[in-house]
Amino acid sequence: MSAFSAIGETGEIDANQFTPEQEPQPTWCPGCGDFAVLKSLKQAMPEVGRSPDEVLLVTGIGCSGKLNSYFESYGFHTLHGRSLPVARAAKLANPGIEVIAAGGDGDGYGIGGNHFMHTARENHDMVYIVFNNEVFGLTKGQSSPTSPKGHKSKTQPSGVAKDPIRPLSMALASGASYIARTAAVNPNQAKEILVEAIEHDGFAHIDFLTQCPTWNKDARQYVPYTDIQDSDDYDLDLTDRRAAADMMAETEAALYEGTVLTGRYYVDDDRPSYGQEKQNIGEMPETPLAERYFDDDYEWERSYDFIESYT
């Protein structure tokens, strides 16, 4: 008997199934952009045909870390910056489950920046949502890796002396195979991008602009915004890596000049995921590890068995 027998079952999925009974009402500050992430994620799930039993949501520390408390699915609340290694281990152990990782800009681009780079490089099959509000919110307004140069905070009272990180460009350079930016003020676009990211086979990175009205009052509310797919001013080939790099550079510079550009930037559907690559070289079992250990007749493998085979 498998503990994951719900995977693959058919049935009509409703967004309300993803609202938990124990803690259904989020406690984020009024006006927080995190509400839009939660709503978009709930609305995306019925379109991809996933039930709560088929989803694992892994979060880091910060305001964004509460996401899996308000989202009915399997959940894992990790240490600061460590959502990605936990998420990718879960996906490798049980490829049949939909794995979504989430964290803030400080969590994902700062403390967990090394994991972000290598998870993208290896192209693990998962979605990574980064709540980008240009500040550390939960710890009361410290500057983050995406805070604009000159931004004043408790940790930088004279203003940030460094240029902000460029998350889209970093994702492309690291090897992510789906890259997009959306905003809390555009929930319809956010839902569409989430659906595409979930259906994508590979590492899908979504930089989600989420305003923080409590601790980042100087930041723009990311309006008005321009969807580069709907605008006549842009004609981007999503498979062209060079064109994507140029468009990302323009987008990331424009944000701090008052112009908010959102949309899809790069998609590579031909690159195998990390799990597929491991199967190709014979290092991933045909039967998922998570399933094998629920088989009463299965003989557990021990680490020393692998060590002896290489000595």
MARGU-572949 format. One record per residue (C-alpha): residue number from 1; residue in one letter; z, y, x. Coordinates in Angstrom, 2 decimals. Each point is the difference from the previous one (the first is absolute). Example, Ala and Ser with C-alpha at 12.3 -4.5 7.8 and 13.67 -1.06 7.14 Angstrom:
BEGIN
PT seq type      up   north    east
PT   1    a    7.80   -4.50   12.30
PT   2    s   -0.66    3.44    1.37
This chain:
BEGIN
PT seq type      up   north    east
PT   1    m    0.00    0.00    0.00
PT   2    s   -1.06    3.31    1.49
PT   3    a    2.06    3.17   -0.22
PT   4    f   -3.29    1.89   -0.21
PT   5    s   -1.54   -1.89   -2.92
PT   6    a   -0.66    3.28   -1.83
PT   7    i   -2.71    0.89    2.52
PT   8    g   -3.41   -0.50   -1.54
PT   9    e    1.21   -0.38   -3.57
PT  10    t   -2.13    1.79   -2.54
PT  11    g    1.31    2.32   -2.66
PT  12    e   -0.20    3.58   -1.14
PT  13    i    1.88    2.39    2.29
PT  14    d    1.59    3.18   -1.29
PT  15    a    1.20    2.91    2.13
PT  16    n    3.35   -0.07   -1.80
PT  17    q    0.72   -3.40    1.56
PT  18    f    0.55    1.84    3.28
PT  19    t    2.88    2.08   -1.40
PT  20    p    3.30   -1.72    0.88
PT  21    e    2.75   -0.43   -2.59
PT  22    q    2.94    0.69    2.32
PT  23    e   -1.14    3.31    1.52
PT  24    p   -3.00    1.21   -2.02
PT  25    q    0.49    3.75    0.51
PT  26    p   -0.66    1.42    3.49
PT  27    t    2.57    2.41    1.38
PT  28    w   -2.37    2.03    2.15
PT  29    c    0.29    3.79   -0.23
PT  30    p   -1.86    1.72   -2.86
PT  31    g   -3.50    0.86    1.14
PT  32    c   -0.04   -2.56    2.81
PT  33    g   -3.41   -1.45    0.79
PT  34    d    1.47   -3.49    0.27
PT  35    f   -0.15   -0.36   -3.79
PT  36    a   -3.80    0.07    0.22
PT  37    v   -0.06   -2.81    2.56
PT  38    l    2.09   -2.21   -2.28
PT  39    k   -2.10    0.78   -3.07
PT  40    s   -3.30   -0.57    1.80
PT  41    l    1.20   -3.28    1.47
PT  42    k    1.12   -1.29   -3.40
PT  43    q   -3.33    0.97   -1.54
PT  44    a   -1.99   -1.64    2.79
PT  45    m    1.54   -3.44   -0.36
PT  46    p   -1.52   -0.96   -3.38
PT  47    e   -3.44    0.92    1.31
PT  48    v    0.30   -2.39    2.93
PT  49    g    1.52   -2.69   -2.23
PT  50    r    3.28   -0.37    1.85
PT  51    s    3.29   -0.79   -1.73
PT  52    p    3.43    0.95    1.39
PT  53    d    0.43   -3.56    1.27
PT  54    e   -3.10    0.38    2.15
PT  55    v    1.01    3.19    1.82
PT  56    l    2.32    0.73    2.91
PT  57    l    0.91    3.65    0.57
PT  58    v    1.53    0.70    3.42
PT  59    t    1.52    3.44    0.61
PT  60    g    1.65    1.90    2.81
PT  61    i    2.80    2.55    0.00
PT  62    g   -0.18    3.37   -1.74
PT  63    c   -0.80    1.25   -3.48
PT  64    s   -3.07   -2.24    0.00
PT  65    g    2.23   -2.98    0.73
PT  66    k    1.23    0.05   -3.60
PT  67    l   -3.48   -0.90   -1.22
PT  68    n    0.73   -3.71   -0.26
PT  69    s    3.18    0.75   -2.00
PT  70    y   -2.18    1.55   -2.71
PT  71    f   -2.85   -2.51    0.23
PT  72    e    0.40   -3.49   -1.45
PT  73    s   -1.20   -2.52    2.60
PT  74    y    1.32   -1.82    3.03
PT  75    g    1.50    2.67    2.24
PT  76    f    1.33    0.39    3.52
PT  77    h    1.77    3.19    1.15
PT  78    t   -0.31    0.02    3.79
PT  79    l    1.39    2.09    2.84
PT  80    h   -1.44    3.40    0.85
PT  81    g   -3.61   -0.37    1.15
PT  82    r   -0.01   -3.79   -0.30
PT  83    s   -1.76   -0.64   -3.30
PT  84    l   -3.28   -1.06    1.62
PT  85    p    1.21   -2.89    2.21
PT  86    v    1.91   -1.46   -2.95
PT  87    a   -3.00    0.44   -2.28
PT  88    r   -2.49   -1.60    2.33
PT  89    a    2.30   -2.97    0.67
PT  90    a    0.30   -0.57   -3.75
PT  91    k   -3.78    0.16   -0.41
PT  92    l   -0.59   -2.50    2.79
PT  93    a    2.57   -2.39   -1.46
PT  94    n   -1.40    0.28   -3.52
PT  95    p   -3.55    1.45   -0.10
PT  96    g   -0.16   -0.49   -3.77
PT  97    i    2.47    2.77   -0.75
PT  98    e   -1.08    3.65   -0.14
PT  99    v    1.91    1.91    2.67
PT 100    i    0.49    3.75   -0.18
PT 101    a    1.99    1.95    2.57
PT 102    a    1.22    3.55   -0.55
PT 103    g    1.86    2.63    1.96
PT 104    g    0.24    3.70    0.69
PT 105    d   -1.82    2.02    2.66
PT 106    g    3.06   -0.03    2.25
PT 107    d    0.49   -3.70   -0.62
PT 108    g   -3.64   -0.99    0.46
PT 109    y   -1.45    2.47    2.47
PT 110    g    3.13    0.63    2.06
PT 111    i    2.64   -2.71    0.18
PT 112    g   -2.46   -2.76   -0.96
PT 113    g   -3.08    1.50    1.64
PT 114    n   -0.40   -2.89    2.42
PT 115    h   -0.03   -2.51   -2.87
PT 116    f   -2.55    2.13   -1.86
PT 117    m   -2.35    0.02    2.97
PT 118    h    0.16   -3.74    0.65
PT 119    t   -0.11   -1.07   -3.65
PT 120    a   -3.19    2.02   -0.34
PT 121    r   -1.36   -1.40    3.26
PT 122    e    0.56   -3.56   -1.18
PT 123    n   -1.38    0.78   -3.49
PT 124    h    2.70   -1.79   -1.99
PT 125    d   -0.97   -0.50   -3.63
PT 126    m    2.36    2.41   -1.78
PT 127    v    0.30    3.50   -1.43
PT 128    y    2.05    2.64    1.78
PT 129    i    0.97    3.07   -2.03
PT 130    v    1.45    2.87    2.02
PT 131    f    1.80    2.66   -2.04
PT 132    n   -0.99    3.11    1.93
PT 133    n    2.11    3.04   -0.94
PT 134    e    0.05    1.52    3.50
PT 135    v    3.79   -0.28    0.27
PT 136    f    2.92   -2.44    0.18
PT 137    g    1.21    0.25   -3.59
PT 138    l    2.90   -2.41   -0.44
PT 139    t    1.78    1.24    3.12
PT 140    k   -0.22    3.57   -1.26
PT 141    g   -3.07    1.71    1.36
PT 142    q   -0.48   -0.70    3.67
PT 143    s   -3.47    0.48    1.48
PT 144    s   -2.23   -3.09   -0.03
PT 145    p   -3.10   -1.05    1.97
PT 146    t   -2.22    1.67   -2.64
PT 147    s    1.93    3.29   -0.22
PT 148    p   -2.39    2.84    0.86
PT 149    k    0.39    1.93    3.22
PT 150    g    2.44    2.86   -0.57
PT 151    h    1.81   -1.73   -2.88
PT 152    k    3.69    0.93    0.08
PT 153    s    2.65   -2.56   -0.82
PT 154    k    3.55   -1.05    0.88
PT 155    t   -1.28   -1.81    3.08
PT 156    q   -2.55    2.68    0.90
PT 157    p    1.60    3.35   -0.97
PT 158    s   -2.47    1.94    2.14
PT 159    g   -2.98   -1.94   -1.35
PT 160    v   -1.72   -3.22    1.00
PT 161    a   -1.57    0.41    3.42
PT 162    k   -2.38   -2.97   -0.27
PT 163    d   -3.21   -0.58   -1.93
PT 164    p    0.39   -2.50   -2.88
PT 165    i   -1.22   -3.55    0.27
PT 166    r   -3.42   -0.79   -1.49
PT 167    p    0.66   -3.15   -2.05
PT 168    l   -3.54   -0.67   -1.23
PT 169    s   -1.46    0.33    3.47
PT 170    m    2.78   -2.15    1.42
PT 171    a   -0.69   -2.73   -2.56
PT 172    l   -3.71    0.01    0.86
PT 173    a    0.59   -0.07    3.75
PT 174    s    2.49   -2.85   -0.43
PT 175    g   -2.39   -2.16   -2.00
PT 176    a    0.90    0.27   -3.71
PT 177    s   -2.88   -1.29   -2.13
PT 178    y    0.72    2.11   -3.12
PT 179    i    1.21    3.58    0.30
PT 180    a    0.59    2.52   -2.77
PT 181    r    2.03    3.07   -0.88
PT 182    t    1.15    0.89   -3.49
PT 183    a    2.61    2.31   -1.51
PT 184    a    2.74   -0.09   -2.61
PT 185    v   -1.82    2.73   -1.92
PT 186    n   -2.98   -2.32   -0.50
PT 187    p    1.43   -3.20   -1.55
PT 188    n   -3.34   -1.25   -1.32
PT 189    q   -1.56    0.06    3.45
PT 190    a    3.17   -1.54    1.42
PT 191    k   -0.21   -2.94   -2.40
PT 192    e   -3.68   -0.59    0.82
PT 193    i    0.69    0.08    3.73
PT 194    l    2.93   -2.39   -0.38
PT 195    v   -2.18   -2.45   -1.93
PT 196    e   -2.63    0.10    2.75
PT 197    a    2.62   -0.36    2.72
PT 198    i    1.63   -3.01   -1.66
PT 199    e   -3.35   -1.71   -0.47
PT 200    h   -1.02    0.70    3.59
PT 201    d    0.30   -2.92    2.45
PT 202    g    1.63    1.63    3.00
PT 203    f    2.40    2.80    0.90
PT 204    a   -0.26    2.81   -2.57
PT 205    h    1.73    3.25    0.94
PT 206    i    0.64    2.65   -2.66
PT 207    d    1.38    3.37    1.09
PT 208    f    1.59    1.16   -3.27
PT 209    l    0.83    3.72   -0.11
PT 210    t    3.30    0.30   -1.86
PT 211    q    1.55    3.44   -0.44
PT 212    c    3.74    0.43    0.70
PT 213    p    1.27    2.94   -2.09
PT 214    t    3.59   -0.42    1.21
PT 215    w   -0.26   -0.07    3.80
PT 216    n   -3.48    1.30    0.72
PT 217    k   -0.35    3.01   -2.25
PT 218    d   -2.35    1.73    2.44
PT 219    a   -2.55   -2.80   -0.18
PT 220    r   -2.99    0.34   -2.28
PT 221    q    0.04   -2.12   -3.12
PT 222    y   -3.38   -1.47    1.01
PT 223    v   -1.89    1.91   -2.68
PT 224    p   -2.75    0.77   -0.50
PT 225    y   -1.50   -3.10    1.55
PT 226    t   -3.58   -1.12    0.59
PT 227    d   -1.09   -3.63   -0.43
PT 228    i   -2.62   -0.44    2.71
PT 229    q   -1.72   -2.72   -2.04
PT 230    d   -0.43    2.36   -2.99
PT 231    s   -0.93    3.12    1.96
PT 232    d   -3.61    1.00    0.65
PT 233    d    1.14    1.48    3.32
PT 234    y    0.60   -3.42    1.51
PT 235    d   -2.17   -3.10    0.33
PT 236    l    1.98   -2.54    2.00
PT 237    d   -1.22   -3.48    0.87
PT 238    l    3.24   -2.00   -0.14
PT 239    t   -1.37   -2.63    2.38
PT 240    d   -0.89    2.55    2.70
PT 241    r    2.92    0.09    2.43
PT 242    r   -1.19    3.11    1.83
PT 243    a   -0.54    1.92   -3.24
PT 244    a    3.42   -1.12   -1.22
PT 245    a    1.64    1.29    3.18
PT 246    d   -1.65    3.42   -0.45
PT 247    m    1.00    0.18   -3.67
PT 248    m    3.57   -0.99    0.80
PT 249    a    0.25    2.66    2.68
PT 250    e   -1.22    2.62   -2.46
PT 251    t    2.41   -1.24   -2.70
PT 252    e    3.02   -0.01    2.26
PT 253    a   -0.67    3.47    1.36
PT 254    a   -0.73    1.43   -3.45
PT 255    l    3.31   -1.17   -1.49
PT 256    y    1.98    2.43    2.12
PT 257    e   -2.44    2.79   -0.79
PT 258    g    0.49   -0.32   -3.75
PT 259    t   -2.90   -2.31   -0.96
PT 260    v    0.94   -3.44   -1.34
PT 261    l   -2.71   -2.64    0.39
PT 262    t    0.57   -3.49   -1.40
PT 263    g   -1.99   -3.16   -0.55
PT 264    r   -1.28   -3.08    1.80
PT 265    y   -0.90    0.43    3.65
PT 266    y   -0.83   -3.36    1.51
PT 267    v   -0.59   -3.55   -1.26
PT 268    d   -0.91   -3.04    2.10
PT 269    d   -0.40   -3.03   -2.26
PT 270    d   -1.52   -2.20    2.71
PT 271    r    2.90   -0.13    2.44
PT 272    p    2.12   -3.17   -0.38
PT 273    s    3.70    0.45   -0.69
PT 274    y    2.61   -1.18    2.49
PT 275    g    0.75   -3.05   -2.13
PT 276    q   -3.67   -0.94   -0.09
PT 277    e   -0.28    0.41    3.77
PT 278    k    3.03   -2.26    0.52
PT 279    q   -1.51   -2.64   -2.27
PT 280    n   -3.28    0.20    1.91
PT 281    i    1.75   -0.98    3.24
PT 282    g    2.15   -2.66   -1.66
PT 283    e    3.35    1.81    0.17
PT 284    m    0.45    0.50   -3.76
PT 285    p    0.66   -3.07   -2.15
PT 286    e   -2.16   -0.76   -3.02
PT 287    t    3.15   -0.38   -2.10
PT 288    p    2.07    3.22    0.05
PT 289    l    3.32   -0.36    1.77
PT 290    a    1.84    1.32   -3.05
PT 291    e   -1.45   -2.83   -2.10
PT 292    r    0.57   -2.76    2.55
PT 293    y    3.73    0.59    0.20
PT 294    f    0.36   -0.49   -3.75
PT 295    d   -1.46   -3.49    0.30
PT 296    d    2.88   -2.49    0.11
PT 297    d   -2.11   -2.43    2.02
PT 298    y   -1.00    2.53    2.64
PT 299    e    1.48   -0.48    3.46
PT 300    w    1.22    3.34    1.31
PT 301    e   -1.47    1.20    3.27
PT 302    r    2.35    1.22    2.69
PT 303    s   -0.63    2.56    2.70
PT 304    y    0.65   -2.51    2.77
PT 305    d   -2.93   -2.10   -1.27
PT 306    f   -2.34    2.88    0.79
PT 307    i    1.66    0.67    3.35
PT 308    e   -0.43   -3.63    1.09
PT 309    s   -3.69    0.09   -0.85
PT 310    y   -0.55    2.74    2.57
PT 311    t    2.06   -1.53    2.81
